[in-house]
Amino acid sequence: MKKLKILYLCHRIPYPPNKGDKIRSFHQVRFLAEQADIDLITLADDPADLAHRTALAKMCRRVAVFPLNRLSATLRGGWQLLRGRSISQGYFYHPDFEQTVDEWTSSESYHAIVCFSSPMAGYVMKKTGEIPSSTRLIMDFCDLDSDKWLQYSRKSPFPMSAVYRVEGRRLLAFEKQVSKAFLHSLFVSAAEAELFKKVFPGAGGVSVVPNGVDFDYFDPSRVTAVETENRPVLMFSGAMDYYANVEGVCWFAREILPGIRRKFPGAGFCIVGSNPDPRVTALAREPGVTVTGFVDDIRQYYKSADICVVPLGIARGVQNKVLEAMSMEKAVVSTSVAIQGNRAVSGRDLVVADGAEEFSDAVIDLLNNRPEAERYGIAARGYVREHHDWQRILERSYLPLFFNDQRRKSQ
């Protein structure tokens, strides 16, 4: 049988798989490459990531990577906002990216075109009249980004609150257009999918493809713990230039950690993740706080942690940081919003706590009861094995989308 051809468009280079969206897109590309010839077109917002084209070329038939200058992208986004469109559409537009999409779709007949993140759909929607109706158009929204911007608007002071609110509304309008044009609209959780159907009752082809974790890689038996000055260690991981992560660690360090340190004077809070925002870097001056920046092997820091904390006030979908910590057999204390796309059960697989006092009490209770914390860790790894192994997820939820009798929707 002739091997299928799939075009995959991605807003951020899916390698290395070291942060939320890159982890999801990497595993999708790797999995699809086992089933078909993959042509990948992607942007790289970090110049250092351009070197990773070589790694992706080992999986894909063709790879095109275009550098995304953040300043230019921000200006394009602002210009699109003034023109009545969303910032996101302008931010992720690149003329060379568009030209490559045009060239490859004109010269190839693809079985499917996958767009990862809604701005990528703009490149395809301009050409839907030229793309054969037999080509499956698959949109992986991941999370409902429009709602994320609306969350930002409620937590930000004016004038940014107004900007975020406008972005949320315009992006939602675009997301609806995309859903109408594409055969499948994918989300990371049932909660995200239901929210989209609530704000867009006419949505069709909505499916759930959960996030997973590399269960064998995030195995506590495979690594040794990093040395730390503080004990016990409370850990948070994530991209530390991301707004929601910045807000979360600042809240924890200033509102929650002091109370914990009154009970456990040696307790430390280790913030692990690349590109720390100046507000995060400043936290290193607080007693007990360590800011690592980028680390080569995050598993060593998970291994050294007594408890992993996820104190997010804004979150969408399934948090990779939660799955990784659980796979590493760690007790996790999380806000409810950070696990809303997760089927883990509070009191069995992890602990959910909202509000500074409740969060602090939950951490202190686990530090006072180490056998209970260990029980949570064992249950957490078992939960991940059952529900979030990448291979199982992609075989059960993702692959069938490419092999059914449906055809693309008409616009």
C-alpha positions in Angstrom: 0.0 0.0 0.0 1.3 3.5 -0.9 2.4 5.4 2.1 0.2 8.3 3.1 1.4 11.9 3.1 0.5 14.3 5.9 1.3 18.0 6.1 1.8 19.2 9.7 1.8 23.0 10.5 3.0 24.1 13.9 3.4 27.5 15.5 6.4 26.5 17.6 9.1 24.0 16.6 8.2 20.6 18.2 11.7 19.9 19.5 13.0 19.5 22.0 9.9 18.4 23.8 10.6 20.4 27.0 7.4 22.5 27.4 3.7 22.1 27.2 2.8 22.7 23.5 6.1 21.3 22.2 5.6 18.1 24.1 2.2 17.5 22.6 3.2 18.4 19.0 6.4 16.4 19.2 4.6 13.2 20.2 2.1 13.7 17.5 4.7 14.2 14.8 6.8 11.2 16.1 3.7 9.0 16.1 2.4 10.1 12.7 5.9 9.5 11.2 5.5 5.8 12.0 2.3 5.8 9.9 3.0 8.2 7.0 5.4 10.5 5.3 5.3 13.8 7.3 6.1 17.2 5.8 6.6 19.6 8.7 6.4 23.4 8.5 7.1 25.2 11.7 8.2 28.5 13.4 11.0 28.9 15.9 10.7 31.8 18.3 14.1 31.0 19.9 17.1 31.2 17.5 18.8 28.3 19.3 15.9 26.1 18.3 16.8 26.4 14.6 19.5 23.8 15.2 16.9 21.2 16.0 15.8 20.9 12.4 18.3 18.1 12.1 16.6 16.0 14.8 13.1 16.5 13.2 14.5 15.7 9.7 15.3 12.2 11.0 11.5 11.7 11.5 10.0 13.7 8.7 10.3 13.5 4.9 10.7 17.3 4.7 11.1 20.0 7.3 11.0 23.8 6.9 11.7 25.9 10.0 11.4 29.7 9.9 12.7 32.0 12.7 10.0 34.1 14.4 11.3 37.5 15.6 9.4 38.2 18.8 9.5 42.0 18.4 8.4 41.9 14.7 5.7 39.4 15.7 4.4 41.6 18.4 4.2 44.6 16.1 2.3 42.4 13.5 0.0 41.3 16.2 -0.7 44.9 17.3 -1.3 45.9 13.6 -3.8 43.1 13.2 -5.6 44.2 16.4 -6.0 47.7 14.9 -7.4 46.1 11.7 -10.1 44.3 13.6 -8.5 40.9 13.7 -6.8 38.9 16.6 -3.3 39.5 17.8 -2.6 35.8 17.6 -3.3 35.7 13.8 -0.8 38.5 13.2 1.8 37.3 15.7 2.2 33.9 14.1 2.1 35.1 10.5 5.3 34.6 8.4 5.5 35.2 4.7 8.0 32.5 4.0 5.9 30.0 6.0 2.9 31.0 3.8 4.9 30.6 0.6 6.1 27.1 1.6 2.5 26.0 2.4 1.5 27.3 -1.0 4.3 25.4 -2.8 3.9 22.1 -1.0 0.1 22.0 -1.2 0.3 22.8 -4.9 2.8 20.1 -5.6 1.5 17.3 -3.3 -1.8 15.6 -2.7 -2.0 15.2 1.1 -4.1 12.6 2.9 -4.4 15.1 5.8 -3.3 18.5 6.9 -2.9 19.0 10.6 -2.8 22.5 12.1 -1.4 22.7 15.6 -2.7 25.9 17.3 -5.5 28.0 15.7 -3.3 30.7 13.9 -1.9 27.9 11.7 -5.3 27.4 10.3 -5.1 30.8 8.6 -2.5 29.5 6.2 -4.8 26.7 5.1 -8.1 28.5 5.0 -6.8 30.8 2.3 -6.4 27.7 0.1 -9.4 25.5 0.9 -10.8 26.0 -2.6 -7.5 24.5 -4.0 -7.1 21.6 -1.6 -8.9 18.4 -2.7 -12.1 17.6 -0.7 -10.6 14.2 0.1 -7.9 15.9 2.2 -8.8 15.7 5.9 -8.3 19.0 7.7 -7.5 18.4 11.3 -7.3 21.3 13.8 -5.7 20.7 17.2 -6.8 23.7 19.3 -5.2 22.1 22.3 -7.0 24.5 24.7 -9.6 27.1 24.1 -7.1 30.0 23.8 -9.9 32.6 23.5 -11.1 31.8 27.0 -7.5 32.0 28.3 -7.3 35.6 27.1 -10.6 36.4 28.8 -9.2 35.0 32.0 -6.2 37.2 31.6 -8.6 40.2 31.2 -10.3 39.5 34.5 -7.0 39.4 36.4 -5.1 42.3 34.7 -5.3 46.1 35.3 -6.5 48.5 32.6 -5.5 49.0 29.8 -4.3 45.5 29.3 -7.5 44.1 30.6 -9.3 45.8 27.7 -6.7 44.5 25.2 -7.0 40.9 26.5 -10.8 41.1 26.4 -10.8 42.2 22.8 -8.3 39.5 21.9 -10.4 36.9 23.6 -13.6 37.9 21.6 -11.8 38.1 18.3 -9.9 34.9 18.7 -13.2 33.1 19.6 -14.7 34.4 16.4 -11.7 33.0 14.4 -11.9 29.7 16.3 -15.5 29.3 15.2 -14.5 30.0 11.5 -11.8 27.4 11.8 -14.1 24.8 13.3 -16.6 25.3 10.4 -13.8 24.8 7.8 -12.1 21.8 9.4 -13.3 18.2 9.6 -12.0 17.7 13.2 -11.5 20.1 16.1 -9.3 18.6 18.8 -9.0 19.5 22.5 -6.9 18.2 25.3 -9.8 17.4 27.6 -13.6 16.9 27.8 -13.9 20.1 29.8 -12.2 22.1 27.0 -14.4 20.4 24.4 -17.6 21.1 26.3 -16.6 24.7 26.8 -16.1 25.2 23.1 -19.5 23.5 22.3 -21.1 25.8 24.9 -19.7 29.0 23.3 -20.3 27.6 19.8 -23.4 25.4 19.9 -23.0 24.7 16.1 -19.6 23.1 16.5 -19.2 19.8 14.8 -16.4 17.2 14.6 -15.2 18.0 18.2 -13.0 15.3 19.6 -10.8 14.9 22.7 -7.1 13.8 22.4 -5.7 14.0 26.0 -2.2 15.1 26.8 0.2 12.3 27.8 3.5 11.8 29.4 6.5 9.7 28.4 6.0 7.2 31.2 9.3 5.3 30.7 11.3 8.5 30.6 9.7 10.1 33.7 10.6 7.1 35.8 12.0 7.9 39.3 14.2 4.8 39.2 16.1 6.2 36.2 17.7 9.2 37.8 19.4 10.5 40.9 18.2 13.5 42.9 20.0 16.8 42.5 21.6 18.2 45.7 19.7 20.9 47.5 20.5 23.2 50.4 16.9 23.2 51.7 14.8 20.4 53.0 12.0 19.7 52.6 11.8 20.8 49.0 8.7 22.1 47.3 9.0 22.2 43.5 7.3 24.0 40.6 8.2 23.4 37.0 7.3 25.2 33.8 8.2 27.9 31.3 9.0 30.8 33.6 8.2 33.6 31.1 4.6 32.4 30.8 2.1 34.7 32.5 0.1 32.1 34.3 3.3 30.4 35.7 4.7 33.8 36.8 1.6 34.7 38.6 1.3 31.3 40.3 4.9 31.1 41.7 4.8 34.7 42.9 1.6 34.0 44.8 3.0 30.8 46.3 6.3 32.4 47.3 4.8 35.4 48.9 1.4 34.2 50.3 1.9 30.5 51.0 5.6 29.7 51.5 6.1 31.9 54.6 3.4 30.0 56.5 5.0 26.7 55.6 8.4 27.9 56.7 7.0 28.8 60.1 6.2 25.1 60.6 9.3 23.9 58.6 12.0 26.6 58.8 14.3 24.8 56.4 11.7 24.4 53.7 12.6 25.5 50.2 10.7 26.4 47.1 12.5 25.4 43.9 11.3 27.1 40.7 12.5 25.1 37.7 12.1 26.3 34.1 13.6 28.3 31.3 13.6 32.0 30.6 12.6 33.3 34.1 10.7 36.6 34.0 12.3 39.4 36.1 9.5 39.0 38.7 10.5 35.3 39.0 14.2 36.1 39.2 13.5 38.6 42.0 11.9 35.8 44.1 15.3 34.3 44.6 15.9 37.0 47.1 13.0 35.6 49.2 14.0 33.2 52.1 14.1 29.6 50.9 13.4 30.3 47.2 15.7 28.9 44.4 15.2 29.9 40.8 17.2 27.5 38.5 16.5 28.7 35.0 16.9 26.1 32.3 18.1 22.7 33.5 19.4 19.8 31.4 17.4 17.1 33.2 14.3 18.2 35.0 13.8 14.6 36.3 16.6 15.2 38.8 14.7 18.1 40.3 11.4 16.1 40.5 13.4 13.3 42.2 14.7 15.7 44.8 11.3 17.2 45.6 9.3 16.2 48.6 6.1 17.7 47.2 5.3 19.2 43.8 3.1 22.3 43.9 0.9 23.7 41.1 -0.4 27.0 42.5 -2.0 28.3 39.2 -4.9 30.7 39.2 -5.1 30.6 35.4 -4.9 27.3 33.5 -6.3 25.6 30.5 -6.5 21.9 29.5 -4.2 19.3 30.9 -1.0 20.5 32.6 2.1 18.6 31.6 3.8 19.7 34.8 1.1 17.8 36.7 1.5 14.6 34.6 5.3 14.7 34.8 5.3 15.1 38.6 2.8 12.3 39.0 4.8 10.0 36.7 7.8 10.7 38.9 5.8 9.3 41.8 5.5 12.6 43.6 2.7 13.9 45.8 1.1 16.8 44.1 -0.8 19.7 45.6 -2.7 21.7 43.0 -5.4 24.3 42.6 -8.6 23.0 41.1 -8.2 25.1 37.9 -4.9 23.5 37.1 -6.4 20.0 37.0 -9.7 20.8 35.4 -8.8 18.8 32.3 -7.5 15.9 34.3 -9.5 12.9 35.6 -7.3 12.5 38.7 -9.3 12.4 41.9 -8.4 14.6 44.8 -7.8 12.6 47.9 -6.8 9.5 45.9 -4.3 10.6 43.2 -3.3 14.1 44.4 -4.5 16.9 46.6 -6.6 19.9 45.4 -6.5 23.1 47.4 -7.7 26.6 46.6 -6.8 29.7 48.5 -3.6 30.5 50.3 -4.6 29.0 53.7 -6.0 25.8 52.3 -3.0 25.3 50.0 -0.6 25.9 52.9 -2.5 23.5 55.2 -2.5 20.8 52.5 1.3 21.0 52.0 1.9 21.1 55.8 -0.3 18.0 56.3 1.7 16.0 53.8 5.0 17.1 55.2 3.8 16.0 58.6 2.7 12.6 57.2 5.4 11.3 54.9 3.8 7.8 54.5 0.6 9.5 53.2 2.7 11.6 50.8 4.4 8.4 49.6 1.0 6.8 49.1 -0.1 9.7 46.9 3.0 9.3 44.9 2.4 5.6 44.2 -1.2 6.3 43.3 -0.2 9.2 41.0 2.2 7.1 38.9 -0.5 4.4 38.6 -3.0 7.0 37.4 -0.6 8.2 34.7 0.2 4.7 33.5 -3.5 4.0 33.1 -4.7 7.3 31.6 -1.9 9.3 30.1 0.6 7.1 28.3 1.3 8.8 25.0 1.3 5.6 22.8 -2.1 4.4 24.2 -3.6 7.9 23.8 -2.5 8.4 20.2 -3.5 4.9 19.1 -6.9 5.1 20.7 -7.9 8.8 20.2 -5.7 10.3 17.5 -5.0 7.8 14.8 -8.7 6.9 14.0 -9.3 10.6 13.0 -7.1 10.0 9.9 -8.9 6.8 8.8 -12.6 7.3 8.6 -15.1 7.8 5.8 -15.8 11.5 6.5 -14.9 14.2 4.1 -14.0 17.9 4.7 -16.8 20.2 5.6 -17.9 22.8 3.0 -17.4 26.4 4.0 
